[in-house]
Each structure stands twice: as C-alpha cells, then as structure tokens.
Amino acid sequence: MLDFPDHRLVKLGRRPPHAGMIVPKLADFRRRALPPPPPTCKRSGIISEWGMHLNDAIGDCTIAAAANAIQTWTAANGALWRVADAIVEARYGQSGYRPGKPATDQGAVETDVLGAWSRHGWDIGRQDEDVTLWAALQPGNDADVREAIYHFGGLYVGLLLPDSAQNQPVWDVGSAPGTWGGHAVWVTDYDQDGLACITWDTVQRMTWAFWQKYCEEAYALLNRDWLNTSAVSPTHLDFDGLDAALGAIAA
C-alpha cells in the first residue's frame, strides 16, 4: 500500500449526478432515532491492503469504491473477501467501458452503479453480493454523516476534487470544487478532525472543512454481510417503503 498516492498514476471517473433524478432519502425512512454514534469511528485499519482495483489504469472509481465497501463488510465479520480485478472490470463494463478501447473509458454515475447493483447484484466468486437498500443523506449534516458511517459500515461518496488535493497528504480546502474532477470513494472513518476514505489502495484523510466544500453526494448502503454481523440492527429504516421507492425509480 502506498503511504501517499502518486497522483500521476491514478485516475478519477465519477460523472455528475443525473439532473432532477429522484433518489430515496435516508431521512424519509426513519422510524426512530439510532443510538448516538461514538465520537470516533475507525474501520480503515481492518484491512492492510485494500487494492487499486484498476483505478490506476482506468476511470472505474465508482466500482472501486463499491469493491472497498464489500471488503469492509466481509472483513468486519472475519471473512474478508477481496474483489478480483476481473469482476471490477466487468462491473465497469455495465457503464459502457470496453477493455482495449480507451474512448469507452468515460466513468460512471454513482446512482447508476447503485441501481444496477441493487437490481442485479454482483457475482464476486463467492456468492451474489447485493445491496438490499441504498439511500442518500445530506453531506452537510455532520451528525447524520457520523451516524451513517458508524451504523452502515461506511458511506459511498462522490467528491468534486479540487486540483489542490493533488499534492496534499491530508485533503483540505484549496482550489475550486471540480478543478481536478469527480471522484468516488468509500468513507470508513471519522473523528473530531475529519474523515478518512479508501481510494487508490490508500487510506486518505480529509478535514471536515474539505468534506463540507467538496462532497457532492453520499449514500448509505445496506448489505446482508453487514446486517448478519453488525451488533446494531438498523430497524429504524422502513425497508418496504424504501424498496418501493427504489422500484419506482427503476421502473
């Protein structure tokens, strides 16, 4: 694992969200408040090598972030499953990418990735891995962000990276949002100073100020591996209602 990614050797690839798309909101399906999360949550250390997932060669960050989520959920119950590069490449192919044809390497929209994942699952070589539910939350609400990371194992996030982040060991506020490009990451940690995401086989720290300025979208994902091993069952969610909302979007 790199101590700090060489940004000459990595790629982005998150395309902007669809304008006007109706997305299920986590807050709309609460039955009651969750127990408050602890002031610090750190899961990045449960895996020593996260893997690049081809994101040094192609703009598949939306799939790489999902692979890191699967690894988090399976590692949490002591049965780490590493997602093979061939599977990552195949999932990226659902967005139009064709190996050996650089013009097709156009990135992907996070909600498209999540929609396909929830409808069809992933064949990861062990069993079909599916996201039962997914819902958006407001990145600007720090309390909800902490709660979702703690209770769901992480957040699937879209960032408008500034070019100033290219040479920052800890991402902090710098140049304008999006001047580097859109990037998808899997956020696993938080404390009073900031958060940490998994990207490019690296645990990348960011300040809360960076998060507030550059995070464009964030999604809580519910996966059976996490549910089967979590000490906290997320019964605050109206599963039937969220399923119906997703079905209406997919129709």
LINSULNOR-V8195 format. One line per field, one symbol per residue. ss: DSSP state (a for helix, b for strand, c for the rest). psi: psi as a letter, one per 20 degrees, with the letter a starting at -180 (. if undefined). A space follows every 50 residues. Layout:
ss: ???
psi: ???
//
This chain:
ss: cccccccccccccbbcccccccccbaaaabccccccccccbccaaacccc ccccccccccaaaaaaaaaaaaaaaaccccccccaaaaaaaaaccccbcc baaacccbbaaaaaaaaaaacbbccccbbcbbbbbbcccccaaaaaaaaa aaccbbbbbbbcaaaaaccbbcccccccccbbbbbbbbbbcccbbbbbbc cbbbbbbaaaaaaabbbbbbbbbaaaaaacccccccbcaaaaaaaaaaaa c
psi: pqhppoiijrqbjpqqqppjppppphhikphrqqqqqrhppoihiiphoh qhkjjihrlkhhhghhhhgghgghhhjjlpoppqhhgghghhhijipppj nhiinjarpghgghghghhirpojigrpoqogqqqqrohinhghgggggg ijiapoqpqnpqihihkohpprpdaqpihgrqpprophqqahhbrprpql kqooqqrhhgghhiphqppppoqhhghhiqiopmiipngghhghghhhgh .
//
